[in-house]
Amino acid sequence: MDDEVHIVVIDSSGNITGNAGTILEKNLNLSKASNAKFSVGSDSYWRKFLLDNSSYIYGLSGPSGITSTSDNVLLMPYSYLEEGDPTLPETQNWDQPTKDGLIFGSFGSRTLTLVNGKNYNGESGITTSANGKGPFETDLPNLVSGYDLFQNTEEINVDFLLMGSTAYSKESAQALANKLIQVAEQRKDAIAFISPHRGASLTDTNDKVSVKSSSEDITNNILEFYSAITSSTYAVFDTGHKYMFDRFTNGFKYVPLNGDIAGICARNDINNFPWYSPAGTNRGAILNSVKLAYNPTKSQRDRLYTNRINPVIFSPGSGMVLFGDRTGYAKASAFDRINVRRLFIYLEEAIGRAAKDSLFEFNDELTRTNFVNTVEPFLRDVQAKRGIFDYVVICDETNNTAAVIDNNEFIADIYIKPARSVNFVGLNFIATKTGVDFEEVIGNF
């Protein structure tokens, strides 16, 4: 009995919305019972519901660190209380599992004012502990271990591995980046998207964030960060952070771009194909961005690009744009381009599935012919869609020799000429006399 509870959050002062009395959110028909569920199966227990769904408040009893100065605080904004849960009057039996005859205490309609709470919705969203480590630094070992789960290609299907937050020290961010690349290299069917550590371009002090004043210093910081990152065709590097509006916290903040670059690739897959370059004004637009923490100049872009880093720039008339399509590979190769690496991931996955049909069949002319007849139409389709220039499939007695057959093996050699993206444009303007015949002029070149 007396189980139901409703929690409404109101901007009574107008400090959040600008209009006093505005209702920020309604959390209705919640339960005081710790095991309560809605009819659809989701949690209706008030503490759990607020934790999962509220953008403004948490229930009491969280990790230590923040002190409440009010005895009547039921909820705290974007914060936790020190250890210990202040007891409210008439709350007997709250937070217990339901059972027959259980009556929950109630106190009717009550208005509580949130005061002196620690607000993590500042401009930076970053705090630094006494040892100088970022807020997620202590969770880094667990995060690194968690990525090990993605090494299982049989059970887990994943296309993109995101670095996510960059709020670490430089060394910790480098370790996390290398871990993602290690997982991607082992899988060979996913790309790791990496951003430089936050401190390369931003300074966080006292819940305020500022961009480092010298773009040359930022360039050097980014180059230094990536110099220690593993060379890999399964990685993509960007140049930092964008400034965006966060509707969940009703404020602006800097966020790393690795999620955006992965999003561009995903959007490219939907609208085009994986072998199209994700860069440029046609396909490389960064959405939901007000400005960039770092907008490199042309000379700085050249330095970054030659060091396998893809600049994100502001282009007048086009907005924020990914202005490079290099992978994190340090050597000159066809695979130092994102579209080529993703083309081969696509081909290898599709042809690999076809090859599985040859398992446990006889290695004879019929099996080899069936394989070629399956693969060649697929490659012709990719060629027609501008993914490759040409191809050759060899699967016959020349590469399936007697020794190969005796070893219970099946060999197919597939040669691909991948389509290349344009990275440099040359324009030659030539002034001629009015009476000149163009055919004569062009014939001299």
N, C-alpha and C positions, 0 to 999 in steps of 0.2 A: 504494500500500500504506500501511497504518497511517493511513488518512485519517479515520476516524470519531472524533468527540469529543463528550463529554457534559458539560454544565455545569449543576450544581445549586447553587442559592442557599439557604443555611441561616442562620437567625437563631440563631447560636451563643450569643449573650449573652442573648437574650430581650428586647432593647431595643425591637424592633419589634412583636412579637406578645405579649410578656409571658411566653412559654413558651420557655425555652432549648432549642435543638435543633430548632425547628419548621422544616420545609421550606417555603420561600416559593415557589419555582417550580422546575420541571425543564425543561431545554432539552436534549432527547435527540436522538441520531442526526444531529448536525450534521457539517459537513464543513470541512476546513482549506483546501480549494480555493476560490479566489476566484470561479469561475464555476459552482459546484455548484448543482444544483437538486434538489428533491424530485420524485417521480414525477408529482405533480399540477402541477408547473411553478413552484411558489413557491421562493424562495431558501432553500437550506440552508447557505450559507456562514456560518460562525459569527458573524463581525462583523456582517454584514447582517441575519442572523436576530435577533441580540440588539437591534440598533438598531430593528427593526420590531416586535418582540414582547415584549421583556423589560420588566417594570415596575420593575426594581431596578438593572440594571447595563448598562453599555456596554462594547464592546470598546475596547482601547487605540487611541491615535492619533486624537485629536480636536482641536478648536480649542484655542488656548492660553488660559490664564487661571487654571488650578488646578494646584498643585504637589503631587506625590506624595512622601511621605517614606519610602516602603518600596521597596526594590529588587526585591521579589518580587511586586509587585502586578500581577496579570493583568487585573483589571477594577476599575472605580471606580464607586461608587454615585452616581447622579444627577449625574455630574460629567464633566469632561474633564481631560486632563493638559496640562502645558506641552508645547511643541513638542519632538518627540523621543520615540521609542518604546523604553522600556527593553527590552533583549534578554533573553529568558528562555533558559535552557540547553536545548539539544537541540530547538530549534524550527525547524531548517533546512527549507527548502522550503515553509513555511507561507505562506498567502496568495498562492499562485501558481496560474495556470490549470492544469487537469489536462492531462497528456500521457502518452504511453506510457513506461513504465519509471520514472515519478516515484515516489519514496518519501518520505513525510512523516516528519519526526522526531517522536518521541513521548517522553513522560516518565512514562507510566503514570498511576496515580492520585495526585493531588496536591491538598492543601488550602491555600488562600491566604486570608489574613485581610485584609479591606478596612479600611484605617485612614486617618484624616485626610482623607477625601474631602469635597468641598464638597457639601452636601445642598441641592438646590433644592426639596425637599419640606418646607420650613418652613411655618409658618402662613400667611405672606403669599405665598410663591412669587414675590416681587418683589425685584429688586435694582436699585440705582441706580448708574449710572456716575459718574465724577468730574465730568462736565459736567452732571450733574443730570437726564439723560434716562433714561427707562425702558428696560427690556431690549429692547423691540421698536422703539425709536425710530429706530434706524438702518435698520430694515427697512421703515419706513413708506412711503418712495417706491416701493419695489417692490410693496408691498401696494396702494397707490393705483393704480399702473399695472396691477396684476393685475385690478382691478375693471373696467377698460376692456374686458376680454374679454367681460364679461357684457352689453355693449351690443348684441351681435349677437343679435337676437331670432329670426332665421331658423335658426340652428344651435344655440343654447343656450336651453333651456326652464328657467326658474327662477321660483318663486313668492315666495321670501323672500330678502332680502339682509341678512345679519347683520353687525353691527359687530364682534362677537366681543370680544376683549380690549379693555379700556379703560385699560391700563397705559401711558398716554402723558401728556404734559403737556396742559394744558387746550387750548392752541392747536392742538396736533397732533390731539387727539381731535376737535376741532371741524372741522378740515380733513378728517379721515377721514369724519366724519358727513356733511358736505356733499357729499363725493365719492359716497357711497352713494346719497344722495338724487338727485344728478345722474343717476346710472345708472338709478335707478328711474323718474325723470321721463322719461328718454329712452325706456325700454322701454314704460312705461305698462301693464305687466301684472304688476308685482312691487311688493312693499312693503319698504321699508328699516326695520329695527328698530334703534333707537339707545339707548344707555345713556350717562349722564354719565361724564366721566373719573373714574378711581379716586380721585384726590385730593379730589374734592368731598365725600366722606363718610369716607374711610379715610386713615390715616397709616401709611406703611411705613418702619420704621427697624430696621436691624440684624436683618433676617430676622424681625421681629415686626410684627404688624399691630394697629392699634387704631382704634376708631371715634371720630370727632371728638365731643367732649363735648357740644357745643351743637347740638340739632336745628334751631334757628333759623339757625345758621350754615350747616348743611348745606342747608337750604331755600334760603337766599340763593345758595349756591354752585351749586346745581342750576339755579335761575332764571337766574343769570348765564351759565352754560354754554349753556343752550338759547336765550338771547336772540340769539346770533350764528348760530343754525342756520337754514337756509333754510326758509321757509314752504312746505309741500307737503302735498297730500292723499295722497301716496305714501310717507309716513313715519309711524312710531309712536314716541313718546318714553316712556321709563319713568324710574323714580326711583333706580335704582342697583344694589345688589348684595345677594345672599343668601349665607348661610353654610351650606355643605353638606359632606357627607362625600364624599370622593373615593376610591372603592375602588381606583383605579389607583395612588394614592400612599399609601393607608392613612392618611389624615389629613383634617383639616377645613380648608377655605379659603373665601375670599370670591370669588364669581364674578359677573360682570355678568348682568343679567336679560334682556338682549335676546334671547338664545337661548330663554329660557323663554316670553317673550311670543310669539315666532314659533311655539314648540311648542304653545302654547294654540290659536293659529289653526289649526295643522295638525290638532290633535285635534278642534277644532270642525268642520273639514271632514269628518273621518271619521265623527263621531257625529251631526252635524247638516248644515248647509250654510254656505257662506261668508257669507251674508247674516245669519246669527245673530251677535249681539254676543258677542265673546269674553270680556267682563268679567263680574264678579259671582260669587256663591258657587255658582251652578249650573254655569258653564262656565269660570270664570277661576281655578281653583285652581293654585297654583305647587307643583309636586311636588319631592321630595327637598330640602327646605329645613328647616333647624333654626331659623333666625332671620333677621331682616333687618338690614342695616347701618343702615337708616334707616326708621323707622316713623312717618310724618307724622301730626300731629294733625288734627282736623277743620278748623280754621282754616288750617292749612298745606296740607291737601288742596285747599281752596277756592282758595288762591292758585296752587297748581300747576296745577289743572285749568283755570282761566281763562287760564293761559299755555300751553295745549295740551300739558300734561304729565300722563301717566296715573299716578296713585299706585299703588304696590303696598303693601298694608297687611297687618297681622296682625289677623285677625278671630276672636275667641274662639269656639271651636266649629267654625270653618271653616278655620282655618289661614291660610296666606299666600294672598292673593287679589289679582288685578288689579282695581283699583277705578276703572276709567275706560276709555272706548272712543273717545277722541278721536284723530284724525289730527294731524299736525303743521301743520295749516292755520290760519293766523292770523286769517282772516276768518270771519264767520258764514255757513255754507253747509251744504247737505245733505251735502256731501263732507267736513265736519269730523268725521264719525263713521266708525269703522273698518268697520262692517258695510255702510254705504252705498257706500264706496269699493270694498270687495271684491265687493259685489253687481254694480257696474258693470263691474269687471274681468271677472267671470264672464260677464256678458251680452255684453260687447263681444267677448270671445274666441269665445264660441259663435256669436253672430250673424255675426261676422267670417268664421268658417269657412264659414257658409252663404252669405255674400255672394260668396266666392271662386267658387262654382258659377255665378255670373252673369257672371263675366269671359268676354269674347269671345263672349257670346251677343248676340242682337239686343235692343236696347232697345225692346221692344214690349209690348203688353198681356199677352201670354202669359208673358214672362219676369218682368214685374213681379208678376203674379198668383201665379206659382210661388214667388217670393220671399216674398210676404206669407203664403201658405199654409204655408210652412216656418217662418216666424218666429212667427206668432201662436200655434200650438199649444205651442211652446216657452215663450213668455211666460205662457200660461195655466197651464202646469205650475209655473212659478216662483211665480205668483200663488197657486196652490193650496197651495204649500208655504210661504206667508207671507212671501215675499221682496218682493213689490210689492203695492200697493193697487190700482192700475189702470194701464192702458197704452193707447196708440193707435199704430198703424203706418200711415203714409201713404207709399205708393209707387205713384203713378199719374201721369197727365198734368199734374197741378197742380204737381208738383215736378220732373217729368221733361219739361221744356218742349222745344220745338224746338231752342232754343239749347243746352240741356244735351245733347240727343241728337247734335247736330252736333259737339259737343266730345268725343264718344265717352265720355260720362260716364253714370253710373247713380246716382241719388239716392234714398235712403230716409230718411224722418224718423221716428224712434222716440221717443215721449214716454213717460216712466216716472214713476210716483209711488212712490218707494221706501218701504218700511216703516221706521219710526223706532223706535229703542230708547228705553226709559224711562230717563231720567237723573235725574229728580227725582220723589219720591213725596210727596204731600200727604195727611195724615191729620187729619181734624177729629173730635174727640171731643166729644159734646154730652150733658150730663147732663139727664135729664128726670124729672118726677114719676112715681111708680109708676102712677098711674091715667091717664096721658096716652096717647091713641091716636097711634101713630107716623104714621099717614097724615095726621092733622091737623098734626102738627109738621113733617113733611117738606113738606107743602103750603105752609107759610109761607116756605120758602126758595126 
